């Protein structure tokens, strides 16, 4: 018999009580516990299981989901059958074990760079006006061909290059005040970071180009030299490959500062409180890269991210910007 809407909610709620680590073990996976409490699934493209949040994440593909999604992925089941499997008395006897396959690295990508507009007026107005970024910082990135305006839809183009100056990644973002459009150009390789050039042995690591430029703007407001240090965007919390590539190409770097999102009010889809993923990821990477020999710390935004902090400072007499500037001057990163 088909389920009613209320029965479906009850079935899903019951299925979500299954521990994702126990489920994976019953599926025959040999897990490796990590220092941060997560579990790595070997030979699965960088798959990690997070028992506290009952979720999984795959670094190679940016795929993520909850325990129900995990079962659907591993067993090829629809939503109802996955829930039934998870609520059964013996999950190993309900469905055959899925055959595991070795992770195959994706083929080399060829970036299809969108056509650029002959002018960048709309993009400049969006970044300076709506996002509050310093005009000189924007102009420098445009001069270095790292920011451009898409010809057809006038989106912002954030372009990353390899060490030979060949474009390898292009992130697109809507330049309309009301737009939430985000996309990557076809063939984009996320292992190439978007960079703001510096000259020191220190790099600040962010999730997005706008946050990187917001941090540079705050440094300038505080009276600092925004061109002194390197700043890179790794395209989200899963962009560790981009950081590793940057460090490989810049052996002079000795210090790393992680400036990830500070989402203190994060929730799951069901409204339950979720971990502060950005800060947890920063703590994890600090531990990992310290073991590699780097001097690591983090700079936590006073708001959710550095652009929100920058805009809060603009709205309130730059109070937030001054507090951030004080932290920058004192070196509390």
Protein Blocks (a to p, Z undefined) as FASTA:
>chain_A
ZZdfklmmmmmmmmmmpcfklmmmmnopacdddfkopacdehilopacdfknopacdfkl
opacdfklmmmmmnopafklmmmmmmpmblklmpccddddddddddddddddddddfbfk
lmmmmmmmmnopafklmmmmmmnopaccdfklopacdddddfkopafbdcdddfbfkbcc
dcddehiafkbccddddfbfbdcddfbfklmmmmmmmmmmnopafklpccddehiaklmm
mmmmmmmmmmmbmbdcddbdddfkbccfkopacddfklmmmmmmmmmmmmnopacddddd
fblblmlmmmmmmmnoolmmmmmmmmmmnopZZ
